[in-house]
Amino acid sequence: MDILTLIKTRRSIRKFKKKSIQKETIENILEAARWAPSGLNNQPWRFIVLDGGLKDKIAEYTKYSYIIKSADKIILVFLDKTSSYHYEKDLLAIGACIQNMLLYIHAIGLGACWLGEILNRRDEIKKFLGLEENLELQAVLAIGKPAIFPKKATRKKLEELIINDYAKL
């Protein structure tokens, strides 16, 4: 599938089938993440992959626990503040890193949901996992084999998003 079709057909998956994701597949997902652009090539992202009981414990930190519990695995994505040179630019890089993962996951027939509401309890999660102070949780990705694929998405018209009159340039 061409990249534009891949981008347009990716959806957030919130319910997964009971199917195990192999270690090699997770490593490939993280490899896709690793190749995201970052300012000064600082690669400020760090990851924790969880399944089973620890995954379900993390689910307790969000009102969307059903998504995490349904997933086979989750990837917690952190900003390593010791690698950071500019906070906002590093957050953008982590967004690119997450997008790489989401697109790769969709390309191989799996599904994922990018959870952000869980960040309201990032400090509690860090304490629960016993993590160092330099790691700041930025997102949790729930990953698995889609049980339900959402309907076609809608987007604003391109004309609504372009500020200048591009046609006259």
N, C-alpha and C positions, 0 to 999 in steps of 0.2 A: 504494500500500500504506500502511496506517495505521502510525503510528510504533511502536506496541507490536509489531506483526508484523515490522516492519523490524528492531527490536532483537532479537527472538527468533530471527530467521532468519539473522542475520549470523554468519559463521564465519571462522576463520582459514584462509586459503588458502595452501597451501605449494607448489603446483605450478601453473604458468601456461602458457597457450598463447603461441606466438610471434605476438603482435599488438601493434602500436605504439599507445601512448597519446598522443593529440594534446596539444599545448601548452595549448590552451584547457581541456581536461579537467583537466590538472594545476593550472591557475590556479583552476578552480572548486573543486577539492579543497582548495587552500590558502585559498580564500575561506571555505569552510566552517570551516576551522581558525581563521581570524582572528576569527570571531564567537563563539568560546568565552568563557565568563565568566572573569574574573580579578580578584583583589583589587585595589582601587583602579584598576581598568581599566588595569593596567600592561602587559598583553599581553607577558609575558616570553619568548614563544616566538620562535625564529628557525628558518629552514629552509634546507636545501641539497637540491636535486633533482639526482640523478645517473642516468645511463644508460651503456650501452656499457662501455668499458674501465675508467673510473673506478669504476663500479658493481661490476664484477667484482673490482677491487683491494680494495674495501671488504669484499667477500665473504670475503677471506682472513683477516679479523679475527674470524670466528665459526665455530664448529663446524656451524652451520646454513647454510653457504655455498651449498648447493644451492638454498635458497629464494631468496636474493638473485640467484644466477645465472639462475634460471628467470624471475624478474620482469623486466618491461620497464623499470621505473624504480624507484628507491628515493627516499624522502624521509627525510633525517636531521633529527631534531627536537632543537633545542638550547634550553637555558635561557640567556638573556642575563643574566648576573649583574649587569651594570650597570643593568638594568631591575628587578631584584629588590628587593622590600621585606621579604619574609618567605619564607625558603627553602621551608618545608613547604607554605605556601599556594600558592606559585608552582609547586611540583611538582604539586599538585592541579589547578591551572589548565592545566598542560601535559597532564595526563591527560585533562581535558575537551576540550582542543584535539585530541588524538589520537582520542578517541572521536567527535568531530564528523567528522573525516576518515574514519574507518572506516565510520560509518553512511552518509555521502554516497557513498563508494566502492561500498558494497553496493547502495545505492539506484539507482545508474546501471548496475548489471550487471557491475561489475568486482569484483575481490577484492583482499584485502590481508592481510598478516601483520605483526603488531606484534612486532618482535624486541627482546628485552631482554638476552639473554645476551651480546650484543656489547658491552654496557657494561663488561664486564670489561677491555676494551682501549680504552676511550674516550680515554685520553691518547695512545696510539699513533695512533689515528685522527686526533685533533686535530693531532698533529705531522705526519702524512702529508699532511693537507689544508692545512697551514700556517695554521691558524686562530688568532685572537687568544685570549688567556688567559681573557677574560670569557665565552667560549662553552663550555658544559658539555653534552656529548651526553646526551640522555635516552632516545632510542629511534630505531630505524630501522624504517620501514614499507616493506615490499616490495609492489609494486603491479603488477597485470596482469589479463589476462582469465583467469578460472579454468579450469584444465584438468580439475581434479577438485574436486567440491564435497563436503565432508565430510558424514557422516551426521548425523542429528538429534542435537543435543546434549542432555545431561541437566543438571539443576540440583537442588540441595537443595530440599526442600519449604520453602515460605515459613515454616511454623511453626517450622522448625529455625533460622531466621535472625532471628526476632523475639525480643528479649530479654524484654520485658515481656508480660503477658497482654493484648494489644491488644483482644481481644474484650470484655474487661470495662471498657474505658475509656469 
